[in-house]
C-alpha cells in the first residue's frame, strides 16, 4: 500500500509560493504543487482563474466564519473535500507536474 504514496513524483509535494491580491492586500500563499493543480482544476471548472477562485473562497469563508486562522490549510482542506466529492475530472498533466504513476494491483 505505501508504495503508491512513496513513489509519488517529488514535484507533486514541492512547495510553490504565489502572490495575489485579496481585498486590496497583496499576500503570498505557499502550497504544494499538487494543491495548486487541484485549485486550478476547480477554477477552470467554474470559469475563473485560480487567483479569482482563491479570492472568492477567502471572501466566502470570511463572510461565513468571520476569520480564517490558517488560509493555506483551509485551501488544502477545500481541495480534499473537492476530491472526496468525486467532482475531480480525469487528471490533465500541467506544466508544474508529471503524470502520477499508477498503482499496481
KAWO-V162387 format. One record per residue. N is the residue number from 0. RES is the residue in one letter. PSI is psi in degrees with one decimal (NA if undefined). BURIAL is I if it has 24 or more other C-alpha atoms within 12 Angstrom, else O. Layout:
N_RES_PSI_BURIAL / N_RES_PSI_BURIAL
//
This chain:
0_X_-45.2_O / 1_X_-24.6_O / 2_X_-37.8_O / 3_X_-39.7_O / 4_X_-44.2_O / 5_X_-19.0_O / 6_X_7.0_O / 7_X_141.2_O / 8_X_128.4_O / 9_X_-24.4_O / 10_X_-27.7_O / 11_X_-35.2_I / 12_X_8.1_O / 13_X_137.5_O / 14_X_148.8_O / 15_X_139.1_O / 16_X_136.7_O / 17_X_146.2_O / 18_X_140.8_O / 19_X_165.2_O / 20_X_122.7_O / 21_X_121.3_O / 22_X_42.1_O / 23_X_0.6_O / 24_X_128.1_O / 25_X_128.4_O / 26_X_162.5_O / 27_X_145.9_O / 28_X_136.0_I / 29_X_116.6_O / 30_X_159.2_I / 31_X_150.5_I / 32_X_-39.6_I / 33_X_-39.1_I / 34_X_-38.1_I / 35_X_-39.9_I / 36_X_-41.0_I / 37_X_-43.9_I / 38_X_-39.8_I / 39_X_-41.2_I / 40_X_-44.5_I / 41_X_-47.2_I / 42_X_-45.8_I / 43_X_-43.2_O / 44_X_-26.6_O / 45_X_5.6_O / 46_X_34.8_O / 47_X_170.0_O / 48_X_165.1_O / 49_X_-42.5_I / 50_X_-39.3_I / 51_X_-41.5_O / 52_X_-47.1_I / 53_X_-42.5_I / 54_X_-43.7_I / 55_X_-43.9_O / 56_X_-42.9_I / 57_X_-48.2_I / 58_X_-41.4_O / 59_X_-41.2_O / 60_X_-34.7_O / 61_X_-41.7_O / 62_X_-37.2_O / 63_X_-43.8_O / 64_X_-26.1_O / 65_X_-12.7_O / 66_X_160.2_O / 67_X_109.1_O / 68_X_-43.5_O / 69_X_93.3_O / 70_X_-36.9_I / 71_X_-41.9_I / 72_X_-38.9_O / 73_X_-43.0_I / 74_X_-39.3_I / 75_X_-45.5_I / 76_X_-39.0_O / 77_X_-41.9_I / 78_X_-43.9_I / 79_X_-38.5_O / 80_X_-39.0_O / 81_X_-48.2_O / 82_X_-38.4_O / 83_X_-20.7_O / 84_X_-0.3_O / 85_X_20.5_O / 86_X_-11.3_O / 87_X_140.2_O / 88_X_175.5_O / 89_X_129.7_O / 90_X_135.9_O / 91_X_125.8_O / 92_X_133.8_O / 93_X_165.7_O / 94_X_-27.7_O / 95_X_-7.8_O / 96_X_165.4_I / 97_X_146.4_O / 98_X_127.3_O / 99_X_151.3_O / 100_X_148.4_O / 101_X_152.9_O / 102_X_148.6_O / 103_X_138.1_O / 104_X_NA_O
//
